Amino acid sequence: MRVEIRGGRILWPDGTIEEGSLAIEGGRIAGPTRATGLCAHRVIDARGLLVLPGIVDLHGDAFERQIMPRPGVEVSLAVALQETDLQVVGNGITTAFHAITWSWEPGLRGREMAYRLRDAITTMKPRLAADTHIHLRHETFNLDAVDEIIDWLAEGSVRLLAFNDHTPEIHARINTPVRLQKYAERAHLSVEDFTALLRRVWERRAEVPDANRRLARAAARARIASASHDDETAQMRQQFHALGCGISEFPKTVDAAATARDLGDPIVLGAPNVMRGGSHNGSIGATPMIEQGMCQILASDYYYPSLLHAAFRLAREGVLPFHKAWALISANPAHAAGMTDRGSIRPGARADFVLVDDEQPALPRVMATVVAGRPVFQANRLLAAGF
């Protein structure tokens, strides 16, 4: 089907924004067109709107709130994923990575839920509007799962692998049962049973480095990008870089981030941090890191609308030119994930777009989202215009 986007202000790869029209054929960008009389099965009237590359979100876990809207209350995974998909495309995200944590803990982040989510996403994928993938967050002390995860990588179930290492932080609280309460509740265990499990897991800590090496090699064989999560030191980033783990996700210190920058490893920080003007938990501020060249990618983390608003805020406050701010949520994450077919508006690329009303720069609004040439979200104005 031929689609034409007419009259929008298009963001081109060189950073210029010019009014024009785009032809889409077979889900790909056929190229710019000046003519308005070309035969198109569908015309998208983008007059007055920005036409931007679709947002690529490498790390979003807000779907967990759809699964469990209240503690202990779980809804159907199909319903949760469908609702999440509406939120995703409604906020201009055309490629979504659902960050699934597979830990040694049972419950929401345990083995059973990991398998259920993988199977649900695989089953639902044809129904989902966004191009949806799994970002597997492997807890490094989850040693019993290593062989299974290697199988997942080989069969293509995972599109991004992250190494999480929260166990030392949890173990530091082992002699203070009240501080383990929230972890025990999340795992659906008593504090006593959770403490016993934690002790057994901690006893195997010497096995973790070899397991990390095996998983990193498996990801490389499968040509899957990998990331380390919460790098605390320069040494930690260097170690993961040596494993071929080329993305630094949410580094916790400036030293770790600076090392990643010097190694040429893209750094992922949270868009909510930029949107809100700082971290919600006292972590390093994303905006100063961007100013120092220590952040190449923003991710939605826990709030899908943050990507759009973060990019506009960075441009509005003069932190980055608009095209570079938008690259943090489009071209840069696409490149880091090895997705060379998207992230910018160019002939031959996937026709993934978000149309934005920027009349109020402090409150940009997604008016339409197009995934692989197919309109999947449209606001009332465009519906009324015959979109």
Protein Blocks (a to p, Z undefined) as FASTA:
>chain_A
ZZddehiacddfkopacddddddeehiafbdcfbfkbccfbdcdfehiacddddddfbdc
klmmmmmmbghiacdfklmmmmmmmmmmmnopabdcddddddfbecjllmklmmmmmmmm
mmmmmmpmbdcdddddddfklmmlmmmmmmmmmnopafbdcdddfklmmmmmmmmmklmm
mmmmmnopafklmmmmmmmmmmmmmmmmmmmmmmmmmmmmnopacddehiabfklmmmmm
mnopabdehiabfklmmmmmmnopacdddfklmmnopafkopacfklmmmnopafbdcek
lamklmmmmmmmmmmnomacfklmmmmmmmmmmmmnopakgoiacehiacddddddfkbm
mlccdfbdceehiafbdcfklmmnoZZ
